Amino acid sequence: MSSYTGVTGRTYVVTGSASGIGAATTALLRDRGATVIGCDLDDAEIRADLSVAAGRRALVDGVRGYGAIDAVLAVAGGGRTGLLETNYFGAVATLEGLRPLLAQSPAPRAVVVSSTSSLAPADERIVAACLDGDEAAAVAHLEADPEAGGRTGGYGIAKRALNRWVRRMAPTAEWGGAGIALNAVAPGVVDTPAAAWILADDEVRRTVEESSPQPFGGFPGRPEWIAELICWLAGADNRFVTGQIIFADGGTEAAAIGDRHWL
Ligand SMILES: NC(=O)c1ccc[n+]([C@@H]2O[C@H](COP(=O)([O-])OP(=O)(O)OC[C@H]3O[C@@H](n4cnc5c(N)ncnc54)[C@H](O)[C@@H]3O)[C@@H](O)[C@H]2O)c1
């Protein structure tokens, strides 16, 4: 085991710890001397389905049983369970539910995993229902109009709403004012089971690679590369970065948006 300033001796909650980016982050943190309380559907310290209220409660109750925590990493996501329920409402419930425990740390940090899918245009009604915390309305809108999500569906909507939630919450008294850094990491295509539907089919892979180029690092990226970034953002050494949606995507976002933010 190595010793790393800002990480060693801290306690992290990682959702989605059983696979892909969450598993890579868990391994990196443990290697650097942190304690990780993993949460996933199976194969984790806390088994909970974050797409439903009972699972979200089980996470918070379970973590409370472990005592003090220093960081919350809301990584769980993808398409195994309801798209909006898991990727937006589950992630926000993780962060909000654990925030009071987190606030007791001397260096509290939170990171949520978004996606380059958040860049796709999304149905504003559904994004607004997410940000209002109205899960029933958001899900009902999407069920009534499955095309509303466009190319990236409910997944892209959920991640877009998540980006906006981070931007709104990070500077508030509850987060930044309480000394808690809150950031999102938005990966491009990364080699995990969640991306198998893209990577296993040559035609889909070619189409995605052409429409969402990753000129730096290659296609797909590796989960360990995302884990490094999450690890730093969630460490005590991050003293000044909050409210950011950081695209770890080999350049996809830069290619798509260009210099528009700065015009
Ligand atoms: N792999 C990619 O290309 C990619 C790209 C952009 C964003 N992401 C995001 O990265 C995060 C991690 O995904 P990954 O690529 O490592 O995929 P993955 O499938 O390897 O891991 C996701 C983990 O989340 C868990 N999970 C899913 N639904 C859950 C639920 N309802 N309750 C509890 N746990 C649940 C799964 O069981 C799994 O272990 C997700 O938020 C995903 O949306 C992935």
The ligand as an ORCA input file, in Angstrom:
! r2SCAN-3c Opt
* xyz 0 1
  N     -18.506      3.756    -19.739
  C     -18.769      4.866    -20.392
  O     -18.504      4.983    -21.591
  C     -19.396      6.033    -19.660
  C     -19.438      7.262    -20.323
  C     -19.988      8.360    -19.682
  C     -20.496      8.219    -18.403
  N     -20.455      7.008    -17.787
  C     -20.996      6.937    -16.428
  O     -20.023      6.384    -15.577
  C     -20.680      5.838    -14.432
  C     -20.121      4.451    -14.184
  O     -20.461      3.612    -15.280
  P     -19.465      2.524    -15.854
  O     -19.127      2.922    -17.219
  O     -18.401      2.262    -14.885
  O     -20.477      1.298    -15.993
  P     -20.583     -0.090    -15.226
  O     -21.828     -0.710    -15.723
  O     -19.306     -0.837    -15.355
  O     -20.744      0.336    -13.696
  C     -21.900      0.943    -13.205
  C     -22.181      0.364    -11.834
  O     -23.329      1.036    -11.302
  C     -24.157      0.070    -10.705
  N     -25.548      0.479    -10.703
  C     -26.339      0.670    -11.792
  N     -27.584      0.969    -11.410
  C     -27.589      0.962    -10.055
  C     -28.590      1.171     -9.084
  N     -29.851      1.433     -9.434
  N     -28.264      1.092     -7.776
  C     -26.972      0.804     -7.404
  N     -25.985      0.576     -8.287
  C     -26.289      0.651     -9.595
  C     -23.979     -1.178    -11.581
  O     -24.402     -2.355    -10.927
  C     -22.505     -1.134    -11.887
  O     -21.740     -1.845    -10.951
  C     -22.164      5.854    -14.748
  O     -22.758      6.951    -14.078
  C     -22.200      6.054    -16.245
  O     -23.389      6.681    -16.645
  C     -19.908      5.908    -18.382
*
